[in-house]
Amino acid sequence: VAMERLDRMLMEAAARAAEAGPSRAVDGSAPPGGDVPDDASVAEQILTHIAGGDIFSALNLPKPTCDDAGRPVWDVTESEISKAFRKRSLVVHPDKNPSADAKQAFDKLNDAIRVLRDPIKKGDALRKFARSAFAEKCRLDPTLTERAKKAQEKIDATVYASDIALQQREHRQRVEAARMKQRLARARQRGSDDEAALLEPSSDDEDDAKPKVDTTAKRKRVGRGKDEASSDSDSAGLARPVLGTRGGRGRGRGRGGVRFI
C-alpha cells in the first residue's frame, strides 16, 4: 500500500512538472534549451507573479516546500538570492528595458528582495508557501495530518520543558542576586572592607536566626551564684574569719585580732 501511494505521488508530481514546463535555474537565468523571453514579457511575468503573492517566481527562484510536519523547507542561500535579483533586475531596469511595465516591475523586484532580506518577513513568506505545500501533501496522503499532529505535539513538549527549565534557572539567579544584595548591605553596615568575606556564602543568616544572649544578665547570674555558693558553704558549718576583738582572759587581751565564728 505504501509503495502504491508513493508511486501515485511521484506520478502526480511528474504531471504537475510537465504542466509547469521546464524548470528554471536558481540564479535567474533561462532554462537550458528554453526560449529567452523578451523584455516586455519578462516585466509582465514579474508583475503577474507579484500580483499573485509569489515573490519567489518573480525573482525566478524555486518555491519553498515543506517537510512531513508542515515546516518550511527552502535551501536557497543568500548569495543565490542576491545573484538571482541582480540578473532579474538588469532585465527590467528602466535604462535597459523600453517596455511600459519595466519601471513598475523593477520597483516590485526591489520590494521582493527587501522581503527576503528581512528575517521576519521572509519567515512569513516561507510559512505561507509551506502551508500550501502541506495542504497538497495531506490531500495526497490523508494519514500525513495525524502524523504531523503527533510530531508537533512532541516538539511542543520539548519546547515547554525547555521553557520551564529556563524559568527555573532565571528564578534561582534572581534569588541568589537578592541574597547577595542583602549580604553586601549587612557588610556595609558593619563597616567590613573584606571583599572576599562579602562574596562568601553568608553565615550571618544563621547567626541572625540564633537567639541573642544577654551577657549582662548572665554575669549577674554568675555573681549571684557565687554569693549563693558562699552562703551555702557557711550554712554547711565552715568557719568564717571575722575581724574583731577577742574577749576573755589571758594572752592578747585588749588587742585586735582575728577570731573565727
PyMOL commands that set and color helices and strands:
alter all, ss='L'
color gray80, all
select helices_A, chain A and resi 2-20+39-51+55-58+78-91+102-117+119-140+144-190+195-199+204-209+215-235
alter helices_A, ss='H'
color red, helices_A
select strands_A, chain A and resi 65-66+72-73+241-245+256-260
alter strands_A, ss='S'
color yellow, strands_A
deselect
rebuild
show_as cartoon
